[in-house]
Structures are given as structure tokens and as C-alpha cells.
Amino acid sequence: MAEPSRESRELVNRIFGDSIPDVTRDELEPTSPDDRSERDRWLRDNVPPHHD
């Protein structure tokens, strides 16, 4: 499939307000378990008191 032209990207950006990502999620490196546990730790540390 051909790359979208710059003009078509600009048109999409004007219509939807978001740019088309150059790299999709499936092209990114998977997150490590350490990253996930760090986010979980942050969430546990920042849960509002009424959610305990």
C-alpha cells in the first residue's frame, strides 16, 4: 500500500484534528512486565480514598 501523501494527511488532520501516526501500536516494542508493574504501582498509590 502506498504512503499517504502530505496533502491527504493535512486534510485528515483538518477534518479529524489528529494526525495519522507514523508508527502503529503493533510496530512498537512490547512493554516489559516491569513497565506494567510500575504503572500498577502508580495507580495503587494514586487511588482516591473513597475507592479503598
PDB file of N, CA, C and O in Angstrom, chain B, residues numbered from 101:
ATOM      1  N   MET B 101       0.847  -1.176   0.000  1.00  0.00           N
ATOM      2  CA  MET B 101       0.000   0.000   0.000  1.00  0.00           C
ATOM      3  C   MET B 101       0.891   1.237   0.000  1.00  0.00           C
ATOM      4  O   MET B 101       1.903   1.276   0.700  1.00  0.00           O
ATOM      5  N   ALA B 102       0.528   2.216  -0.759  1.00  0.00           N
ATOM      6  CA  ALA B 102       1.331   3.432  -0.888  1.00  0.00           C
ATOM      7  C   ALA B 102       1.166   4.314   0.342  1.00  0.00           C
ATOM      8  O   ALA B 102       0.122   4.320   0.994  1.00  0.00           O
ATOM      9  N   GLU B 103       2.217   5.052   0.635  1.00  0.00           N
ATOM     10  CA  GLU B 103       2.177   6.020   1.743  1.00  0.00           C
ATOM     11  C   GLU B 103       1.199   7.136   1.384  1.00  0.00           C
ATOM     12  O   GLU B 103       1.152   7.575   0.235  1.00  0.00           O
ATOM     13  N   PRO B 104       0.406   7.604   2.377  1.00  0.00           N
ATOM     14  CA  PRO B 104      -0.483   8.733   2.085  1.00  0.00           C
ATOM     15  C   PRO B 104       0.339   9.985   1.794  1.00  0.00           C
ATOM     16  O   PRO B 104       1.392  10.214   2.390  1.00  0.00           O
ATOM     17  N   SER B 105      -0.162  10.775   0.877  1.00  0.00           N
ATOM     18  CA  SER B 105       0.561  11.997   0.533  1.00  0.00           C
ATOM     19  C   SER B 105       0.430  13.006   1.669  1.00  0.00           C
ATOM     20  O   SER B 105      -0.447  12.892   2.525  1.00  0.00           O
ATOM     21  N   ARG B 106       1.306  13.977   1.657  1.00  0.00           N
ATOM     22  CA  ARG B 106       1.277  15.016   2.689  1.00  0.00           C
ATOM     23  C   ARG B 106      -0.052  15.773   2.647  1.00  0.00           C
ATOM     24  O   ARG B 106      -0.609  16.124   3.687  1.00  0.00           O
ATOM     25  N   GLU B 107      -0.550  16.018   1.441  1.00  0.00           N
ATOM     26  CA  GLU B 107      -1.822  16.731   1.300  1.00  0.00           C
ATOM     27  C   GLU B 107      -2.968  15.950   1.922  1.00  0.00           C
ATOM     28  O   GLU B 107      -3.834  16.533   2.574  1.00  0.00           O
ATOM     29  N   SER B 108      -2.983  14.623   1.723  1.00  0.00           N
ATOM     30  CA  SER B 108      -4.070  13.832   2.300  1.00  0.00           C
ATOM     31  C   SER B 108      -3.959  13.783   3.823  1.00  0.00           C
ATOM     32  O   SER B 108      -4.980  13.775   4.511  1.00  0.00           O
ATOM     33  N   ARG B 109      -2.736  13.749   4.362  1.00  0.00           N
ATOM     34  CA  ARG B 109      -2.558  13.789   5.812  1.00  0.00           C
ATOM     35  C   ARG B 109      -3.053  15.116   6.385  1.00  0.00           C
ATOM     36  O   ARG B 109      -3.709  15.145   7.426  1.00  0.00           O
ATOM     37  N   GLU B 110      -2.735  16.204   5.701  1.00  0.00           N
ATOM     38  CA  GLU B 110      -3.182  17.515   6.170  1.00  0.00           C
ATOM     39  C   GLU B 110      -4.700  17.623   6.128  1.00  0.00           C
ATOM     40  O   GLU B 110      -5.304  18.229   7.013  1.00  0.00           O
ATOM     41  N   LEU B 111      -5.318  17.045   5.115  1.00  0.00           N
ATOM     42  CA  LEU B 111      -6.774  17.052   5.015  1.00  0.00           C
ATOM     43  C   LEU B 111      -7.385  16.258   6.170  1.00  0.00           C
ATOM     44  O   LEU B 111      -8.344  16.714   6.792  1.00  0.00           O
ATOM     45  N   VAL B 112      -6.852  15.103   6.454  1.00  0.00           N
ATOM     46  CA  VAL B 112      -7.341  14.294   7.572  1.00  0.00           C
ATOM     47  C   VAL B 112      -7.166  15.054   8.876  1.00  0.00           C
ATOM     48  O   VAL B 112      -8.066  15.052   9.715  1.00  0.00           O
ATOM     49  N   ASN B 113      -6.025  15.701   9.059  1.00  0.00           N
ATOM     50  CA  ASN B 113      -5.775  16.473  10.283  1.00  0.00           C
ATOM     51  C   ASN B 113      -6.788  17.615  10.430  1.00  0.00           C
ATOM     52  O   ASN B 113      -7.264  17.885  11.532  1.00  0.00           O
ATOM     53  N   ARG B 114      -7.108  18.271   9.339  1.00  0.00           N
ATOM     54  CA  ARG B 114      -8.089  19.359   9.413  1.00  0.00           C
ATOM     55  C   ARG B 114      -9.475  18.829   9.751  1.00  0.00           C
ATOM     56  O   ARG B 114     -10.213  19.468  10.500  1.00  0.00           O
ATOM     57  N   ILE B 115      -9.837  17.681   9.214  1.00  0.00           N
ATOM     58  CA  ILE B 115     -11.169  17.129   9.450  1.00  0.00           C
ATOM     59  C   ILE B 115     -11.284  16.543  10.849  1.00  0.00           C
ATOM     60  O   ILE B 115     -12.236  16.843  11.568  1.00  0.00           O
ATOM     61  N   PHE B 116     -10.321  15.706  11.244  1.00  0.00           N
ATOM     62  CA  PHE B 116     -10.429  14.972  12.494  1.00  0.00           C
ATOM     63  C   PHE B 116      -9.633  15.573  13.645  1.00  0.00           C
ATOM     64  O   PHE B 116      -9.881  15.245  14.805  1.00  0.00           O
ATOM     65  N   GLY B 117      -8.690  16.440  13.340  1.00  0.00           N
ATOM     66  CA  GLY B 117      -7.922  17.088  14.394  1.00  0.00           C
ATOM     67  C   GLY B 117      -6.770  16.264  14.934  1.00  0.00           C
ATOM     68  O   GLY B 117      -6.024  16.758  15.779  1.00  0.00           O
ATOM     69  N   ASP B 118      -6.593  15.050  14.492  1.00  0.00           N
ATOM     70  CA  ASP B 118      -5.491  14.196  14.930  1.00  0.00           C
ATOM     71  C   ASP B 118      -4.664  13.800  13.720  1.00  0.00           C
ATOM     72  O   ASP B 118      -5.184  13.628  12.618  1.00  0.00           O
ATOM     73  N   SER B 119      -3.387  13.662  13.946  1.00  0.00           N
ATOM     74  CA  SER B 119      -2.541  13.223  12.846  1.00  0.00           C
ATOM     75  C   SER B 119      -2.544  11.708  12.756  1.00  0.00           C
ATOM     76  O   SER B 119      -2.811  11.016  13.738  1.00  0.00           O
ATOM     77  N   ILE B 120      -2.250  11.207  11.588  1.00  0.00           N
ATOM     78  CA  ILE B 120      -2.108   9.770  11.400  1.00  0.00           C
ATOM     79  C   ILE B 120      -0.733   9.398  11.950  1.00  0.00           C
ATOM     80  O   ILE B 120       0.265   9.984  11.531  1.00  0.00           O
ATOM     81  N   PRO B 121      -0.652   8.441  12.877  1.00  0.00           N
ATOM     82  CA  PRO B 121       0.642   8.107  13.455  1.00  0.00           C
ATOM     83  C   PRO B 121       1.580   7.509  12.412  1.00  0.00           C
ATOM     84  O   PRO B 121       1.163   6.766  11.523  1.00  0.00           O
ATOM     85  N   ASP B 122       2.859   7.854  12.548  1.00  0.00           N
ATOM     86  CA  ASP B 122       3.861   7.282  11.647  1.00  0.00           C
ATOM     87  C   ASP B 122       4.148   5.837  12.012  1.00  0.00           C
ATOM     88  O   ASP B 122       4.511   5.033  11.153  1.00  0.00           O
ATOM     89  N   VAL B 123       3.985   5.508  13.284  1.00  0.00           N
ATOM     90  CA  VAL B 123       4.227   4.149  13.770  1.00  0.00           C
ATOM     91  C   VAL B 123       2.969   3.690  14.504  1.00  0.00           C
ATOM     92  O   VAL B 123       2.452   4.389  15.375  1.00  0.00           O
ATOM     93  N   THR B 124       2.491   2.515  14.141  1.00  0.00           N
ATOM     94  CA  THR B 124       1.305   1.993  14.801  1.00  0.00           C
ATOM     95  C   THR B 124       1.689   1.209  16.045  1.00  0.00           C
ATOM     96  O   THR B 124       2.855   0.861  16.236  1.00  0.00           O
ATOM     97  N   ARG B 125       0.694   0.931  16.897  1.00  0.00           N
ATOM     98  CA  ARG B 125       0.964   0.224  18.152  1.00  0.00           C
ATOM     99  C   ARG B 125       1.597  -1.141  17.928  1.00  0.00           C
ATOM    100  O   ARG B 125       2.462  -1.558  18.698  1.00  0.00           O
ATOM    101  N   ASP B 126       1.174  -1.840  16.878  1.00  0.00           N
ATOM    102  CA  ASP B 126       1.729  -3.171  16.651  1.00  0.00           C
ATOM    103  C   ASP B 126       3.164  -3.131  16.134  1.00  0.00           C
ATOM    104  O   ASP B 126       3.828  -4.167  16.095  1.00  0.00           O
ATOM    105  N   GLU B 127       3.655  -1.966  15.738  1.00  0.00           N
ATOM    106  CA  GLU B 127       5.044  -1.823  15.316  1.00  0.00           C
ATOM    107  C   GLU B 127       5.965  -1.447  16.472  1.00  0.00           C
ATOM    108  O   GLU B 127       7.188  -1.510  16.339  1.00  0.00           O
ATOM    109  N   LEU B 128       5.384  -1.057  17.602  1.00  0.00           N
ATOM    110  CA  LEU B 128       6.177  -0.661  18.754  1.00  0.00           C
ATOM    111  C   LEU B 128       6.673  -1.880  19.509  1.00  0.00           C
ATOM    112  O   LEU B 128       6.112  -2.970  19.396  1.00  0.00           O
ATOM    113  N   GLU B 129       7.720  -1.684  20.271  1.00  0.00           N
ATOM    114  CA  GLU B 129       8.227  -2.747  21.118  1.00  0.00           C
ATOM    115  C   GLU B 129       7.205  -3.048  22.210  1.00  0.00           C
ATOM    116  O   GLU B 129       6.602  -2.128  22.764  1.00  0.00           O
ATOM    117  N   PRO B 130       7.009  -4.300  22.516  1.00  0.00           N
ATOM    118  CA  PRO B 130       6.071  -4.609  23.599  1.00  0.00           C
ATOM    119  C   PRO B 130       6.577  -4.065  24.931  1.00  0.00           C
ATOM    120  O   PRO B 130       7.781  -3.953  25.157  1.00  0.00           O
ATOM    121  N   THR B 131       5.640  -3.734  25.798  1.00  0.00           N
ATOM    122  CA  THR B 131       6.041  -3.228  27.106  1.00  0.00           C
ATOM    123  C   THR B 131       6.543  -4.378  27.960  1.00  0.00           C
ATOM    124  O   THR B 131       6.055  -5.505  27.865  1.00  0.00           O
ATOM    125  N   SER B 132       7.494  -4.082  28.768  1.00  0.00           N
ATOM    126  CA  SER B 132       8.036  -5.109  29.653  1.00  0.00           C
ATOM    127  C   SER B 132       7.142  -5.251  30.876  1.00  0.00           C
ATOM    128  O   SER B 132       6.414  -4.316  31.211  1.00  0.00           O
ATOM    129  N   PRO B 133       7.179  -6.382  31.542  1.00  0.00           N
ATOM    130  CA  PRO B 133       6.388  -6.545  32.774  1.00  0.00           C
ATOM    131  C   PRO B 133       6.741  -5.499  33.820  1.00  0.00           C
ATOM    132  O   PRO B 133       5.886  -5.102  34.612  1.00  0.00           O
ATOM    133  N   ASP B 134       7.993  -5.048  33.833  1.00  0.00           N
ATOM    134  CA  ASP B 134       8.393  -4.009  34.784  1.00  0.00           C
ATOM    135  C   ASP B 134       7.636  -2.710  34.525  1.00  0.00           C
ATOM    136  O   ASP B 134       7.237  -2.029  35.470  1.00  0.00           O
ATOM    137  N   ASP B 135       7.434  -2.362  33.255  1.00  0.00           N
ATOM    138  CA  ASP B 135       6.676  -1.157  32.917  1.00  0.00           C
ATOM    139  C   ASP B 135       5.246  -1.274  33.425  1.00  0.00           C
ATOM    140  O   ASP B 135       4.691  -0.329  33.985  1.00  0.00           O
ATOM    141  N   ARG B 136       4.665  -2.439  33.220  1.00  0.00           N
ATOM    142  CA  ARG B 136       3.282  -2.650  33.648  1.00  0.00           C
ATOM    143  C   ARG B 136       3.173  -2.568  35.164  1.00  0.00           C
ATOM    144  O   ARG B 136       2.249  -1.940  35.681  1.00  0.00           O
ATOM    145  N   SER B 137       4.101  -3.190  35.884  1.00  0.00           N
ATOM    146  CA  SER B 137       4.019  -3.159  37.338  1.00  0.00           C
ATOM    147  C   SER B 137       4.249  -1.738  37.863  1.00  0.00           C
ATOM    148  O   SER B 137       3.678  -1.355  38.884  1.00  0.00           O
ATOM    149  N   GLU B 138       5.076  -0.965  37.173  1.00  0.00           N
ATOM    150  CA  GLU B 138       5.302   0.428  37.579  1.00  0.00           C
ATOM    151  C   GLU B 138       4.014   1.241  37.430  1.00  0.00           C
ATOM    152  O   GLU B 138       3.682   2.047  38.299  1.00  0.00           O
ATOM    153  N   ARG B 139       3.291   1.025  36.327  1.00  0.00           N
ATOM    154  CA  ARG B 139       2.011   1.721  36.152  1.00  0.00           C
ATOM    155  C   ARG B 139       1.007   1.266  37.198  1.00  0.00           C
ATOM    156  O   ARG B 139       0.266   2.084  37.743  1.00  0.00           O
ATOM    157  N   ASP B 140       0.975  -0.023  37.482  1.00  0.00           N
ATOM    158  CA  ASP B 140       0.069  -0.537  38.513  1.00  0.00           C
ATOM    159  C   ASP B 140       0.397   0.069  39.866  1.00  0.00           C
ATOM    160  O   ASP B 140      -0.504   0.429  40.623  1.00  0.00           O
ATOM    161  N   ARG B 141       1.667   0.183  40.169  1.00  0.00           N
ATOM    162  CA  ARG B 141       2.086   0.773  41.439  1.00  0.00           C
ATOM    163  C   ARG B 141       1.645   2.235  41.504  1.00  0.00           C
ATOM    164  O   ARG B 141       1.151   2.691  42.535  1.00  0.00           O
ATOM    165  N   TRP B 142       1.822   2.965  40.406  1.00  0.00           N
ATOM    166  CA  TRP B 142       1.402   4.366  40.371  1.00  0.00           C
ATOM    167  C   TRP B 142      -0.103   4.463  40.611  1.00  0.00           C
ATOM    168  O   TRP B 142      -0.564   5.319  41.367  1.00  0.00           O
ATOM    169  N   LEU B 143      -0.866   3.582  39.965  1.00  0.00           N
ATOM    170  CA  LEU B 143      -2.315   3.614  40.124  1.00  0.00           C
ATOM    171  C   LEU B 143      -2.704   3.319  41.572  1.00  0.00           C
ATOM    172  O   LEU B 143      -3.545   4.019  42.135  1.00  0.00           O
ATOM    173  N   ARG B 144      -2.116   2.309  42.174  1.00  0.00           N
ATOM    174  CA  ARG B 144      -2.425   1.983  43.565  1.00  0.00           C
ATOM    175  C   ARG B 144      -2.070   3.136  44.501  1.00  0.00           C
ATOM    176  O   ARG B 144      -2.789   3.407  45.462  1.00  0.00           O
ATOM    177  N   ASP B 145      -0.961   3.810  44.214  1.00  0.00           N
ATOM    178  CA  ASP B 145      -0.534   4.926  45.057  1.00  0.00           C
ATOM    179  C   ASP B 145      -1.419   6.159  44.880  1.00  0.00           C
ATOM    180  O   ASP B 145      -1.456   7.021  45.758  1.00  0.00           O
ATOM    181  N   ASN B 146      -2.121   6.250  43.770  1.00  0.00           N
ATOM    182  CA  ASN B 146      -2.904   7.445  43.469  1.00  0.00           C
ATOM    183  C   ASN B 146      -4.411   7.210  43.438  1.00  0.00           C
ATOM    184  O   ASN B 146      -5.150   8.039  42.907  1.00  0.00           O
ATOM    185  N   VAL B 147      -4.872   6.110  43.992  1.00  0.00           N
ATOM    186  CA  VAL B 147      -6.309   5.840  44.063  1.00  0.00           C
ATOM    187  C   VAL B 147      -6.917   6.755  45.106  1.00  0.00           C
ATOM    188  O   VAL B 147      -6.397   6.854  46.217  1.00  0.00           O
ATOM    189  N   PRO B 148      -8.004   7.424  44.772  1.00  0.00           N
ATOM    190  CA  PRO B 148      -8.662   8.293  45.747  1.00  0.00           C
ATOM    191  C   PRO B 148      -9.123   7.479  46.972  1.00  0.00           C
ATOM    192  O   PRO B 148      -9.425   6.293  46.840  1.00  0.00           O
ATOM    193  N   PRO B 149      -9.180   8.099  48.148  1.00  0.00           N
ATOM    194  CA  PRO B 149      -9.523   7.391  49.374  1.00  0.00           C
ATOM    195  C   PRO B 149     -10.867   6.676  49.337  1.00  0.00           C
ATOM    196  O   PRO B 149     -11.011   5.613  49.942  1.00  0.00           O
ATOM    197  N   HIS B 150     -11.849   7.230  48.645  1.00  0.00           N
ATOM    198  CA  HIS B 150     -13.169   6.598  48.623  1.00  0.00           C
ATOM    199  C   HIS B 150     -13.199   5.316  47.798  1.00  0.00           C
ATOM    200  O   HIS B 150     -14.233   4.649  47.753  1.00  0.00           O
ATOM    201  N   HIS B 151     -12.095   4.952  47.144  1.00  0.00           N
ATOM    202  CA  HIS B 151     -12.024   3.707  46.370  1.00  0.00           C
ATOM    203  C   HIS B 151     -11.308   2.598  47.130  1.00  0.00           C
ATOM    204  O   HIS B 151     -11.090   1.520  46.577  1.00  0.00           O
ATOM    205  N   ASP B 152     -10.946   2.832  48.353  1.00  0.00           N
ATOM    206  CA  ASP B 152     -10.269   1.781  49.135  1.00  0.00           C
ATOM    207  C   ASP B 152     -11.240   0.739  49.606  1.00  0.00           C
ATOM    208  O   ASP B 152     -10.845  -0.216  50.276  1.00  0.00           O
TER     209      ASP B 152
END
